[in-house]
Amino acid sequence: MTLHHDAVLSLLDAAYDPELVGPTGVSDALALLGATGQEGAAIADLVARSQRELSRLRRREHELTALFSSARELAELRDSDAVLARLVQRAREMMGVDLAYLSEFDPDTSELRVRETSGSVSASFQRLRVPPGRGLASVVVESRTAQWVADYTAYAAERHDAGIDDAVSAEGLVSLLGVPMLSSDDVLGVLFVGNREEKSFSPDEVALLSALADHASVILQTTQTLRDLRISEDASRRTLESLTAHLVERDRANTVHQELVQAVLAGGGFGPVAETLASALGRAVAIIDADENVIAAAGLPLSPGMLALDAPVREALAESRRHGHCVPVTGHEVRAVAALTAGSRHFGALLLGDGDFELGAVDLRTIERAAQVGALLELQQEAASGADRRVRSELIADLLDDVPERRADVERRARRLGVDLDGLDSLLLLSVPGDQQAAATRALVRLLDDRALIGEYRGFVVAAYSARRGEVDAEQLRGQVAAALAEPVTAVIAPPAKDPLPVAFQAARRTARLLAALETTGLTARVEDFLPYSAVLDTDAQGLSSFLRATVGPVRRYDAERNTDLLGTLRAFVHHGGSPTRTARALNFHTNTILQRLDRLDQILGEEWREEERMFRIGIAVRLDELREKLLGPGD
């Protein structure tokens, strides 16, 4: 009875764990029980089936434990990459395979990219990308079902790819099992296990790997959801910050607008405009006029670089003038410029330095509004000065007309303007195009201030001033007015205190007309240098040019054609009273040479050119031609 009892216990131990009884434990127990033949075989088969079932249950328990651990890690998800790596490692351990890896699906390219591996020894495999329609992975994606192959080299040829085959070969893989990671109708990726020898995968193994793939799907979905939430949170934060900044800018713009309106209504000029902008925007502000002179500044001290107006600032200013907008400047002490414009007229610009914050779109519009206010102030001042200029123009016109009946009225009006008529002893006349005379008058007023009585008179801009109060540099004034107009300007200056102003004006006007007839412009001339000609000649440009062409023109053409200098001989002959001997001495030639040249002049001008009447005309023409050449230069 004891032997039978031990035999039954041995059979039960063998069914629970074969290692408890050894390799012959079942056959020994059957021998003790006397079970032989078919009866013994049936008992042995029953023990074997019990062994397999208990092994399956143990494996299932292990799998469930691993799945519960994975689910717990999933619930505590903090680092998705770490959880995925642990899940792939667990898949390899639970499946008892050589390699496990997870490939993530890219919906844009339909590629599968290896993201996590466990047991991999090849760097190329860890960087593997599977193109669409290739490899076992693409079949899993297309079918959305588990797929396996016992020997990958024998897999369908149309599915093979050189890159995949090289990576599989480098890893030494033979058998592969892949299951899809799904989210509703979307494929997120494929979870793979592989062996380096042939292996057929059972339904239980497929089910286990599918369960792990479901966990991986949840991880990827959760990661994407968290990523979307972070992106949404960042976008909301940026939107809130942008809205807050916009509201701050808008409030700042409203404050500036109100203060600018008050500045205009109070008539405080450009100073309040600069102070308002500097206070609101927290930076230095300078306002320059059309001549680039600073007329107002705030937020001091101004850095030297702000007023340098080098290339980047000038380019921005030119753009602002074209479009009327405030233009930011990068990499410079001036951060933004806005031109003061009204139509095609430019009055100057606003220059803004660096501050504690970047200028936003509303700030730039605020600066543009300030520039418009500055242009309005300039127009307002211009209107006031225009009225004063008209009064002064009328006064200088009456002064130069010199009508005795108006003398008392002229003196009364001059006293009202604070002009000392007795002190006006010099006169400057500017010849400019008719449509530029008002602008030239404004420019001259700025340059001479209250030292002169300036106005438009008989087609010219005239300034009567006192030389005793300080010398006037006529050439410098002419250049500055020409620069302001971007037009050539001719200036004529009459000698001080030599003649009454009306007489001085007539002389200056005749000189200006003579210069125009000589087709010269853009220079400064003195009346006394042209008196012999301006007093006697008709200053018609066409007539004077015809006179010069008819007299010395043939000689000029002869010299040009033959590269000679008969004109120089003619000039010397005229200057030396028509004497060949003195001409030869002056030119350092032999008298016979001069006589030969005079013979050639006879051929050009006609033999009677040395007669008294013709000689007089040629003498005048020669001197005028020399004068024009002196003014224009030898090549003109």
C-alpha positions as CSV (number, residue, x, y, z in Angstrom):
1,M,0.0,0.0,0.0
2,T,2.9,2.4,0.8
3,L,4.4,1.7,-2.6
4,H,1.2,2.5,-4.4
5,H,0.8,5.7,-2.3
6,D,4.4,6.9,-3.3
7,A,3.7,6.1,-6.9
8,V,0.6,8.2,-7.0
9,L,2.4,11.1,-5.3
10,S,5.2,10.8,-7.9
11,L,2.6,11.0,-10.8
12,L,1.0,14.1,-9.2
13,D,4.5,15.7,-8.7
14,A,5.3,14.9,-12.3
15,A,2.1,16.5,-13.5
16,Y,2.8,19.6,-11.4
17,D,6.6,19.9,-12.2
18,P,8.5,17.3,-14.1
19,E,11.8,18.4,-12.4
20,L,10.5,17.1,-9.1
21,V,10.6,13.5,-10.1
22,G,13.4,13.4,-12.8
23,P,13.2,12.2,-16.3
24,T,12.2,8.6,-15.3
25,G,9.8,9.5,-12.6
26,V,6.6,8.8,-14.5
27,S,7.7,5.4,-15.9
28,D,9.0,4.4,-12.4
29,A,5.6,5.3,-10.8
30,L,3.7,3.3,-13.5
31,A,5.9,0.3,-12.9
32,L,5.1,0.4,-9.1
33,L,1.4,0.6,-9.9
34,G,1.7,-2.3,-12.3
35,A,0.2,-0.2,-15.1
36,T,1.5,-1.4,-18.4
37,G,0.5,-1.4,-22.0
38,Q,-2.4,0.8,-23.0
39,E,-3.4,1.6,-19.5
40,G,0.1,2.9,-18.7
41,A,0.2,4.9,-21.9
42,A,-3.1,6.5,-21.1
43,I,-1.9,7.5,-17.6
44,A,1.3,8.8,-19.0
45,D,-0.6,10.9,-21.7
46,L,-2.8,12.3,-19.0
47,V,0.2,13.3,-16.9
48,A,1.8,15.0,-20.0
49,R,-1.4,16.9,-20.7
50,S,-1.6,18.0,-17.1
51,Q,2.0,19.2,-17.4
52,R,1.3,21.2,-20.6
53,E,-1.8,22.8,-19.1
54,L,-0.1,23.8,-15.9
55,S,2.8,25.2,-18.0
56,R,0.3,27.2,-20.1
57,L,-1.4,28.5,-17.0
58,R,1.9,29.5,-15.4
59,R,2.9,31.3,-18.6
60,R,-0.5,33.0,-18.8
61,E,-0.1,34.1,-15.2
62,H,3.3,35.5,-16.0
63,E,1.9,37.3,-19.1
64,L,-1.1,38.7,-17.1
65,T,1.3,39.9,-14.4
66,A,3.5,41.6,-17.1
67,L,0.4,43.2,-18.7
68,F,-0.8,44.5,-15.4
69,S,2.6,46.0,-14.8
70,S,2.5,47.6,-18.2
71,A,-1.0,48.9,-17.5
72,R,0.2,50.3,-14.2
73,E,3.2,52.0,-15.9
74,L,0.8,53.3,-18.5
75,A,-1.5,54.8,-15.9
76,E,1.5,56.5,-14.3
77,L,2.8,57.8,-17.7
78,R,5.4,60.5,-17.3
79,D,8.0,59.8,-19.9
80,S,6.5,58.1,-23.0
81,D,9.9,57.2,-24.4
82,A,10.9,55.4,-21.2
83,V,7.6,53.5,-21.0
84,L,7.8,52.4,-24.7
85,A,11.3,51.2,-24.2
86,R,10.2,49.2,-21.1
87,L,7.2,47.8,-23.0
88,V,9.5,46.6,-25.9
89,Q,11.9,45.1,-23.5
90,R,9.0,43.3,-21.7
91,A,7.7,42.0,-25.1
92,R,11.1,40.4,-25.8
93,E,11.3,38.8,-22.3
94,M,7.7,37.5,-22.3
95,M,7.9,36.2,-25.9
96,G,11.2,34.6,-25.3
97,V,12.7,35.9,-28.5
98,D,16.0,37.4,-29.5
99,L,14.7,40.8,-30.6
100,A,11.7,43.1,-30.1
101,Y,11.2,46.5,-31.7
102,L,8.5,49.1,-32.3
103,S,8.1,51.0,-35.6
104,E,6.1,54.2,-35.7
105,F,4.0,55.0,-38.8
106,D,4.3,58.4,-40.5
107,P,0.9,59.2,-42.1
108,D,2.5,61.9,-44.3
109,T,5.1,59.6,-46.0
110,S,3.5,56.2,-45.2
111,E,6.9,55.2,-43.9
112,L,7.6,53.1,-40.8
113,R,10.5,54.3,-38.6
114,V,12.1,52.1,-35.9
115,R,11.6,54.0,-32.7
116,E,12.5,51.6,-29.9
117,T,14.5,48.3,-29.9
118,S,15.4,45.6,-27.4
119,G,18.1,43.1,-28.1
120,S,19.3,44.8,-31.3
121,V,23.0,44.7,-32.1
122,S,23.0,46.6,-35.5
123,A,23.1,50.4,-35.7
124,S,21.6,50.3,-39.2
125,F,18.6,48.3,-37.9
126,Q,18.0,50.8,-35.2
127,R,17.8,53.6,-37.8
128,L,15.7,51.6,-40.3
129,R,13.0,53.3,-42.3
130,V,10.6,51.0,-44.1
131,P,9.2,52.6,-47.4
132,P,5.5,52.1,-48.3
133,G,4.6,48.7,-49.8
134,R,7.8,47.0,-48.7
135,G,8.7,44.5,-46.0
136,L,6.5,42.5,-43.6
137,A,5.7,45.8,-41.8
138,S,3.8,47.2,-44.8
139,V,1.7,44.1,-45.0
140,V,0.7,44.6,-41.3
141,V,-0.2,48.2,-42.0
142,E,-2.2,47.4,-45.1
143,S,-4.1,44.4,-43.6
144,R,-4.3,45.9,-40.1
145,T,-3.8,42.3,-38.8
146,A,-0.9,40.3,-37.3
147,Q,1.5,38.8,-39.8
148,W,4.4,36.4,-39.2
149,V,7.0,34.6,-41.2
150,A,9.2,31.7,-40.1
151,D,11.9,32.5,-42.6
152,Y,12.1,36.1,-43.9
153,T,14.4,35.2,-46.8
154,A,11.6,33.1,-48.3
155,Y,9.1,35.9,-48.0
156,A,7.3,37.2,-51.0
157,A,9.9,38.7,-53.4
158,E,7.8,41.8,-54.3
159,R,7.9,42.8,-50.7
160,H,11.6,42.8,-50.3
161,D,13.7,46.0,-50.3
162,A,17.5,46.2,-50.4
163,G,17.6,48.5,-47.4
164,I,15.4,46.3,-45.3
165,D,17.1,43.1,-46.3
166,D,20.5,44.6,-45.4
167,A,19.3,45.7,-41.9
168,V,17.6,42.3,-41.3
169,S,20.8,40.5,-42.4
170,A,23.0,42.7,-40.2
171,E,20.8,41.8,-37.2
172,G,20.8,38.1,-38.2
173,L,17.0,37.8,-38.0
174,V,15.2,34.8,-39.6
175,S,11.6,34.7,-38.2
176,L,9.5,37.8,-37.6
177,L,6.0,38.5,-36.0
178,G,4.4,41.9,-36.3
179,V,1.1,43.2,-34.9
180,P,-0.5,46.5,-35.7
181,M,-0.9,49.3,-33.2
182,L,-4.4,50.8,-33.9
183,S,-6.4,53.8,-32.9
184,S,-9.9,53.6,-34.3
185,D,-9.2,53.4,-38.0
186,D,-5.7,54.8,-37.9
187,V,-2.5,52.8,-37.8
188,L,0.0,54.2,-35.3
189,G,2.7,51.7,-35.9
190,V,3.8,48.0,-35.7
191,L,5.2,46.0,-32.7
192,F,7.6,43.3,-33.8
193,V,9.4,40.4,-32.3
194,G,12.1,38.3,-34.1
195,N,14.3,35.3,-33.7
196,R,17.7,34.6,-35.2
197,E,16.5,31.0,-36.1
198,E,13.3,29.7,-37.6
199,K,10.3,29.8,-35.4
200,S,6.5,29.4,-35.9
201,F,4.4,31.7,-33.7
202,S,1.4,30.3,-31.9
203,P,-2.0,32.0,-31.6
204,D,-1.3,32.6,-27.9
205,E,1.9,34.4,-28.8
206,V,0.1,36.5,-31.4
207,A,-2.6,37.4,-28.8
208,L,0.1,38.3,-26.2
209,L,2.0,40.5,-28.6
210,S,-1.3,42.1,-29.7
211,A,-2.2,42.9,-26.1
212,L,1.2,44.6,-25.7
213,A,0.6,46.5,-29.0
214,D,-2.6,47.8,-27.6
215,H,-0.7,49.2,-24.6
216,A,1.8,50.8,-27.0
217,S,-1.1,52.3,-29.0
218,V,-2.4,53.9,-25.8
219,I,1.0,55.3,-25.0
220,L,1.4,56.8,-28.5
221,Q,-2.2,58.2,-28.4
222,T,-1.6,59.7,-24.9
223,T,1.7,61.2,-26.0
224,Q,0.1,62.8,-29.0
225,T,-2.8,64.1,-26.9
226,L,-0.4,65.5,-24.4
227,R,1.7,67.0,-27.2
228,D,-1.5,68.6,-28.7
229,L,-2.4,69.9,-25.3
230,R,1.0,71.5,-24.8
231,I,0.9,73.0,-28.3
232,S,-2.6,74.3,-27.6
233,E,-1.5,75.6,-24.2
234,D,1.5,77.3,-25.8
235,A,-0.7,78.8,-28.5
236,S,-3.2,80.1,-25.9
237,R,-0.4,81.6,-23.8
238,R,1.1,83.3,-26.8
239,T,-2.3,84.6,-27.9
240,L,-2.9,85.9,-24.4
241,E,0.5,87.6,-24.3
242,S,-0.1,89.1,-27.7
243,L,-3.6,90.3,-26.7
244,T,-2.2,91.8,-23.5
245,A,0.7,93.5,-25.3
246,H,-1.8,94.8,-27.9
247,L,-4.0,96.2,-25.2
248,V,-1.0,97.9,-23.6
249,E,0.0,99.3,-27.0
250,R,-3.5,100.5,-27.6
251,D,-3.8,102.2,-24.3
252,R,-0.4,103.8,-24.9
253,A,-1.5,104.9,-28.3
254,N,-4.7,106.5,-26.9
255,T,-2.6,108.4,-24.4
256,V,-0.2,109.6,-27.0
257,H,-3.0,110.6,-29.3
258,Q,-4.7,112.7,-26.6
259,E,-1.5,114.4,-25.6
260,L,-0.6,115.1,-29.3
261,V,-4.0,116.7,-29.8
262,Q,-3.4,118.9,-26.8
263,A,0.0,119.8,-28.1
264,V,-1.5,121.0,-31.4
265,L,-4.3,122.9,-29.7
266,A,-1.9,124.6,-27.3
267,G,0.4,125.6,-30.1
268,G,3.5,124.4,-28.3
269,G,5.4,123.5,-31.4
270,F,7.5,120.3,-31.9
271,G,8.8,120.1,-28.3
272,P,5.6,118.6,-26.8
273,V,5.4,116.1,-29.7
274,A,9.0,114.8,-28.9
275,E,8.3,114.8,-25.2
276,T,5.0,112.9,-25.6
277,L,6.6,110.2,-27.7
278,A,9.7,109.9,-25.5
279,S,7.6,109.5,-22.3
280,A,5.1,107.0,-23.8
281,L,7.6,104.8,-25.6
282,G,10.5,105.1,-23.1
283,R,13.2,106.1,-25.5
284,A,15.1,109.1,-26.9
285,V,13.2,111.0,-29.7
286,A,14.7,113.6,-32.1
287,I,12.8,115.6,-34.7
288,I,14.9,117.0,-37.6
289,D,13.8,119.4,-40.3
290,A,14.3,119.1,-44.0
291,D,17.9,120.3,-43.7
292,E,18.6,117.6,-41.1
293,N,18.9,120.1,-38.2
294,V,17.5,119.0,-34.8
295,I,14.5,121.2,-34.0
296,A,13.2,119.2,-31.0
297,A,14.5,116.4,-28.8
298,A,13.4,114.5,-25.6
299,G,14.4,111.5,-23.6
300,L,17.9,112.9,-23.4
301,P,20.7,112.4,-23.7
302,L,20.8,111.7,-27.4
303,S,23.5,109.3,-28.4
304,P,25.9,110.6,-31.2
305,G,24.9,107.7,-33.4
306,M,21.3,108.8,-33.5
307,L,22.1,112.0,-35.4
308,A,24.7,110.4,-37.8
309,L,22.1,109.5,-40.4
310,D,24.3,106.9,-42.0
311,A,23.2,104.6,-44.8
312,P,20.7,102.3,-43.0
313,V,18.9,105.3,-41.5
314,R,18.8,107.2,-44.8
315,E,17.4,104.1,-46.6
316,A,14.7,103.8,-44.0
317,L,13.9,107.5,-44.3
318,A,13.7,107.3,-48.1
319,E,11.2,104.3,-47.7
320,S,9.2,106.2,-45.2
321,R,9.0,109.2,-47.5
322,R,7.8,107.0,-50.3
323,H,5.1,105.1,-48.4
324,G,4.3,107.4,-45.5
325,H,4.8,104.6,-42.9
326,C,7.1,104.3,-39.9
327,V,10.1,102.1,-40.9
328,P,12.0,100.1,-38.2
329,V,15.8,100.1,-38.4
330,T,17.8,97.0,-37.3
331,G,21.3,97.0,-35.9
332,H,21.5,100.7,-35.3
333,E,21.1,103.2,-32.5
334,V,18.1,104.6,-34.4
335,R,15.4,102.0,-34.1
336,A,12.7,103.6,-36.2
337,V,12.2,106.6,-38.5
338,A,9.0,108.3,-39.7
339,A,9.1,111.0,-42.3
340,L,7.1,114.3,-41.8
341,T,5.3,114.5,-45.2
342,A,2.3,116.2,-46.7
343,G,1.7,115.1,-50.2
344,S,4.9,115.4,-52.2
345,R,6.4,117.8,-49.6
346,H,8.9,116.6,-47.0
347,F,9.4,118.6,-43.8
348,G,11.8,116.4,-41.9
349,A,11.6,113.2,-39.8
350,L,11.1,111.6,-36.4
351,L,14.1,109.6,-35.1
352,L,13.5,107.1,-32.3
353,G,16.3,105.4,-30.3
354,D,16.4,102.1,-28.4
355,G,14.1,101.4,-25.5
356,D,13.2,98.8,-22.9
357,F,10.7,97.0,-25.2
358,E,10.4,96.3,-28.9
359,L,8.1,98.6,-30.9
360,G,4.9,96.8,-31.8
361,A,2.6,97.4,-34.8
362,V,0.4,99.8,-32.7
363,D,3.5,101.7,-31.6
364,L,4.6,102.1,-35.2
365,R,1.1,103.5,-36.1
366,T,1.4,105.8,-33.1
367,I,4.7,107.1,-34.4
368,E,3.1,107.6,-37.8
369,R,0.3,109.6,-36.2
370,A,2.9,111.7,-34.4
371,A,4.7,112.3,-37.7
372,Q,1.4,113.5,-39.2
373,V,0.9,115.9,-36.3
374,G,4.5,117.1,-36.9
375,A,3.6,117.7,-40.6
376,L,0.5,119.6,-39.5
377,L,2.5,121.7,-37.2
378,E,4.9,122.5,-40.0
379,L,2.0,123.5,-42.3
380,Q,0.5,125.6,-39.5
381,Q,3.8,127.4,-39.0
382,E,4.3,127.7,-42.7
383,A,0.8,129.2,-43.1
384,A,1.7,131.8,-40.4
385,S,5.1,132.5,-41.9
386,G,3.5,132.6,-45.4
387,A,1.3,135.5,-44.3
388,D,4.3,137.3,-42.8
389,R,6.2,136.5,-46.0
390,R,3.5,138.0,-48.2
391,V,3.5,141.2,-46.0
392,R,7.3,141.4,-46.4
393,S,7.1,140.7,-50.2
394,E,4.6,143.5,-50.6
395,L,6.8,145.8,-48.5
396,I,10.0,145.0,-50.5
397,A,8.0,145.5,-53.8
398,D,6.9,148.9,-52.7
399,L,10.4,149.7,-51.4
400,L,12.0,148.8,-54.8
401,D,9.2,150.5,-56.8
402,D,10.2,153.7,-55.0
403,V,7.0,155.6,-55.5
404,P,7.3,158.8,-53.5
405,E,3.6,158.9,-52.6
406,R,4.0,155.5,-50.9
407,R,7.1,156.4,-49.0
408,A,5.4,157.3,-45.7
409,D,3.2,154.1,-45.8
410,V,6.3,151.9,-46.6
411,E,8.2,153.4,-43.6
412,R,5.1,152.8,-41.3
413,R,4.8,149.2,-42.4
414,A,8.5,148.6,-42.0
415,R,8.4,150.0,-38.4
416,R,5.5,147.6,-37.6
417,L,7.7,144.7,-38.9
418,G,10.7,145.9,-36.9
419,V,12.7,146.7,-40.2
420,D,15.1,149.6,-40.2
421,L,14.9,150.8,-43.8
422,D,17.9,153.1,-43.4
423,G,20.1,150.2,-42.4
424,L,19.3,148.2,-45.6
425,D,22.4,148.9,-47.7
426,S,23.0,145.7,-49.7
427,L,20.9,143.6,-52.1
428,L,21.0,139.9,-53.1
429,L,19.0,138.7,-56.1
430,L,18.3,135.0,-56.8
431,S,17.2,133.7,-60.2
432,V,15.1,130.5,-59.8
433,P,12.3,128.9,-61.8
434,G,9.0,130.5,-61.2
435,D,7.4,127.6,-59.5
436,Q,10.3,127.4,-57.0
437,Q,10.3,131.1,-56.0
438,A,8.1,130.6,-52.9
439,A,10.3,127.7,-51.7
440,A,13.4,129.7,-52.4
441,T,12.0,132.6,-50.4
442,R,11.2,130.2,-47.4
443,A,14.7,128.8,-47.5
444,L,16.3,132.2,-47.7
445,V,14.2,133.4,-44.7
446,R,15.5,130.5,-42.6
447,L,19.1,131.3,-43.6
448,L,19.0,135.0,-43.0
449,D,16.5,135.2,-40.2
450,D,15.6,138.8,-39.3
451,R,18.7,140.3,-40.8
452,A,17.0,140.9,-44.2
453,L,13.8,141.9,-45.9
454,I,13.0,139.1,-48.3
455,G,10.4,138.7,-50.9
456,E,9.5,138.0,-54.5
457,Y,9.7,140.8,-57.0
458,R,9.4,141.0,-60.8
459,G,10.3,137.3,-61.3
460,F,13.2,137.2,-58.8
461,V,13.7,136.5,-55.1
462,V,15.3,139.6,-53.6
463,A,16.9,140.1,-50.2
464,A,17.7,143.5,-48.9
465,Y,19.9,143.4,-45.8
466,S,22.4,145.4,-43.8
467,A,26.1,144.6,-44.4
468,R,26.9,146.4,-41.2
469,R,25.2,143.7,-39.2
470,G,27.5,141.0,-40.6
471,E,28.9,139.9,-43.9
472,V,26.7,137.6,-46.0
473,D,28.4,134.8,-47.9
474,A,26.4,135.0,-51.1
475,E,28.0,131.8,-52.6
476,Q,27.2,129.8,-49.5
477,L,23.6,131.1,-49.4
478,R,23.2,130.2,-53.1
479,G,24.5,126.7,-52.6
480,Q,22.2,126.1,-49.6
481,V,19.1,127.4,-51.5
482,A,20.0,125.3,-54.5
483,A,20.4,122.2,-52.3
484,A,17.0,122.9,-50.7
485,L,15.3,123.2,-54.1
486,A,17.4,120.6,-55.9
487,E,17.5,123.1,-58.7
488,P,20.3,125.3,-60.1
489,V,20.2,128.8,-58.6
490,T,22.0,131.9,-59.9
491,A,22.8,134.7,-57.4
492,V,23.7,138.3,-58.2
493,I,25.0,140.6,-55.5
494,A,25.0,144.4,-55.7
495,P,27.8,146.4,-54.1
496,P,26.7,147.7,-50.6
497,A,25.8,151.4,-50.1
498,K,26.8,152.4,-53.6
499,D,23.4,153.1,-55.1
500,P,19.8,153.3,-53.6
501,L,18.2,149.9,-53.4
502,P,15.9,150.5,-56.5
503,V,18.9,151.4,-58.6
504,A,20.9,148.4,-57.2
505,F,18.0,146.1,-58.1
506,Q,17.8,147.3,-61.7
507,A,21.6,146.7,-62.1
508,A,21.3,143.3,-60.5
509,R,18.4,142.4,-62.7
510,R,20.2,143.4,-65.9
511,T,23.2,141.3,-64.8
512,A,20.9,138.3,-64.1
513,R,19.3,138.7,-67.5
514,L,22.7,138.9,-69.2
515,L,23.8,135.7,-67.5
516,A,20.6,134.0,-68.6
517,A,21.3,135.3,-72.2
518,L,24.8,133.8,-72.0
519,E,23.0,130.5,-71.0
520,T,24.9,130.3,-67.7
521,T,23.3,129.3,-64.4
522,G,24.3,127.9,-61.0
523,L,26.8,130.6,-60.1
524,T,27.3,133.7,-58.0
525,A,28.1,137.0,-59.8
526,R,28.8,140.6,-58.8
527,V,27.1,143.4,-60.6
528,E,30.3,145.4,-61.1
529,D,31.9,142.5,-63.1
530,F,29.3,142.8,-65.8
531,L,28.4,146.5,-65.9
532,P,30.0,147.3,-69.3
533,Y,27.9,144.7,-71.0
534,S,24.7,144.6,-68.9
535,A,24.3,148.3,-69.3
536,V,24.4,148.4,-73.1
537,L,23.4,145.0,-74.5
538,D,20.0,143.7,-75.2
539,T,19.8,140.6,-73.0
540,D,17.8,138.4,-75.2
541,A,19.3,134.9,-75.1
542,Q,18.5,134.0,-78.7
543,G,19.7,137.3,-80.1
544,L,22.9,137.3,-78.1
545,S,23.7,133.7,-79.1
546,S,23.1,134.6,-82.7
547,F,25.4,137.6,-82.4
548,L,28.2,135.4,-81.0
549,R,27.7,132.7,-83.6
550,A,27.8,135.3,-86.4
551,T,31.0,137.0,-85.2
552,V,33.4,134.5,-83.5
553,G,31.5,131.3,-84.4
554,P,33.3,130.8,-87.7
555,V,36.7,131.0,-86.0
556,R,35.6,128.5,-83.3
557,R,34.5,126.1,-86.0
558,Y,37.7,126.5,-88.0
559,D,39.8,125.8,-84.8
560,A,37.7,122.7,-84.0
561,E,38.0,121.2,-87.5
562,R,41.8,121.8,-87.9
563,N,42.9,121.7,-84.2
564,T,44.3,125.3,-84.4
565,D,44.1,128.3,-82.1
566,L,43.1,131.2,-84.4
567,L,40.6,132.3,-81.7
568,G,43.5,132.9,-79.3
569,T,45.2,135.0,-81.9
570,L,42.0,137.0,-82.5
571,R,41.5,137.6,-78.8
572,A,45.1,138.8,-78.4
573,F,44.7,141.0,-81.5
574,V,41.6,142.7,-80.1
575,H,43.2,143.1,-76.6
576,H,46.3,144.8,-78.1
577,G,44.5,147.4,-80.2
578,G,44.7,145.6,-83.5
579,S,48.5,145.8,-83.6
580,P,50.3,142.8,-85.1
581,T,53.6,143.7,-83.5
582,R,52.1,143.9,-79.9
583,T,50.1,140.7,-80.6
584,A,53.2,138.8,-81.7
585,R,55.1,140.1,-78.6
586,A,52.2,139.0,-76.3
587,L,52.0,135.6,-77.8
588,N,55.8,135.2,-78.1
589,F,55.6,134.6,-81.9
590,H,57.3,136.2,-84.9
591,T,55.4,139.0,-86.5
592,N,55.3,137.2,-89.8
593,T,53.5,134.3,-88.1
594,I,50.9,136.6,-86.7
595,L,50.4,138.2,-90.2
596,Q,49.9,134.7,-91.7
597,R,47.3,134.0,-89.0
598,L,45.6,137.3,-89.7
599,D,45.5,136.4,-93.4
600,R,43.7,133.2,-92.5
601,L,41.3,135.2,-90.4
602,D,40.6,137.4,-93.5
603,Q,39.6,134.2,-95.3
604,I,37.3,133.2,-92.4
605,L,35.8,136.5,-91.4
606,G,36.1,138.4,-94.7
607,E,38.8,141.0,-95.6
608,E,36.7,143.9,-94.1
609,W,36.6,142.5,-90.6
610,R,39.4,144.9,-89.5
611,E,37.4,147.9,-90.5
612,E,36.3,150.2,-87.6
613,E,32.6,149.1,-87.4
614,R,33.3,145.4,-87.8
615,M,36.2,145.6,-85.4
616,F,34.0,147.2,-82.8
617,R,31.4,144.3,-83.0
618,I,34.1,141.7,-83.1
619,G,35.8,143.3,-80.0
620,I,32.5,143.1,-78.0
621,A,31.9,139.5,-79.2
622,V,35.4,138.4,-78.3
623,R,35.0,139.8,-74.7
624,L,31.6,138.3,-74.2
625,D,32.8,135.0,-75.5
626,E,35.7,135.1,-73.1
627,L,33.3,136.0,-70.3
628,R,31.0,133.1,-71.1
629,E,34.0,130.7,-71.3
630,K,35.2,132.0,-67.9
631,L,31.8,131.3,-66.4
632,L,31.1,128.0,-68.1
633,G,34.6,126.6,-68.5
634,P,36.6,126.0,-71.7
635,G,34.8,122.9,-72.7
636,D,31.3,124.4,-72.8
